[in-house]
Amino acid sequence: MSYAVKAVFIIIGTISILLGILGIIVPLLPTTPFLLLGAACYVRGSEKLYLLLIKNKWLGGYIEDFRVRKGISQKNKILSLSVLWVSVGSSLFFVITSGVAAVFLVIIAAAVSAYLLSFKTL
């Protein structure tokens, strides 16, 4: 594989990892899919970066749970759902003034919740 292709994989992987980290904070932005995409890109672009990622104290567990155990830990599910619904509730109470926007936000949060709950709990 050429250096240019490897560089593209590293760039896409890094952007994905950054979006995954942002997803830890932003409730409707998924964390695990972005981290998995980043890991897949790093495998093709840089084994060193891949190993750093999967051995990372905070991010490695997400990838390990999903890659090896095919699920999400109960702690991460509870944390994700709690942050999601507290954020949505706060937005509905303090920010959203439109009834249509409120319904749309609740539908999105419910869909994200269903998606998270659809994975096996570890």
N, C-alpha and C positions, 0 to 999 in steps of 0.2 A: 504494500500500500504506500502511495506517495506521501511525502511530507505535507503537501497541501491538503490532501484528504484527511490526514490525521489531525491537522490544525483545525479543519472545519468541525470534526467530531469533538475536539477539545473545546472549541468555542461554544458549540451547541450544548455540550455537556455542562459547561460552566454556567451558561445562561439558565439551563434547566435546574441546576443545583440552587442558584440564587432565587429562582421562582419558588422552588420547594421550601427554602428557608423563609421566604416571604409568606408562603402558605401556612407556616406555623403561626404567624401573627394575624394574617388576614383570613377570616373564617371561611369565605366562599372560594378561596384559592386552594386547590388540593396540594397536599404536601407529597404524599407517597408516589403518585404517578410522575411528578417532576423529578423526584430523587431517583426513581427507577430509570427514567429516560436518561438522566445524567450519568448514572452508572453504566447503562448500555453504551452510551457514547464514549465514556472513558475506557471501557473495555477495548473498543476499537481504536481509540486515539492515543491512550497512554496508560499502560499497565500500572505505572507508578501512581498516577492520579486516582485510578480505580482502587488500588489498595489503600491509599490515604482515605478515600471516601468510605469504603466499607469498614475500615478500622476506626473511623471517627467516633468519638465518645457519644455524640448527640445524634448524628445522622445515620450511622452505621446500623443501628437497631431497626430503623424503619425498613431499610433495604433487606436486612437479614430476615426479619419477620416475614416479609412478603416473598422474598426469593426462596427461602428454605422452607418456611413453615406455611406458606400460602395463606397468610391471614394478618390480622392487626391485633396487637395486644389489647387487653381489656382496658388497661390504663390509658393507652392512646385513644381508644374509642371514646371513653368517658371524657377525657380532656378535650378532644376535638368537638364532640357534641355539646359539651358545656360551653366552650368558647363560642361556638357557632350560635347557639340559642341566646346566650347572654348578649352577644353583639347584635343579633337580629332584634331582640327585645329592646335593647338600648336605642337602636336606630329607629324602631317603630315609635318609641316613646318620645325621643328627643329630636329626631331629624326628619323623618318622613311625615309629610303633611297630606300627601295624596293617597286616597283610598286604593286606587289602582296600583300605585307603587308599593303600598303595604301588602296587598294581596300577592303581587308578583314576588316580593321579597320572601314572604312566607312560603310560597310554592317552591322557590329555589332552595330555601333552607330545608324544606321537607324532602326534596329530591336528593340533596346532598346527604341528609341524614339517612335516607333509605339506602343510598349507595354505600355509605360507611357501614351500615348495619348488615348489608348483604354479604360482607366478607366474614370468613370464619374468625371467631374470637379465640385468641390464644391465651 
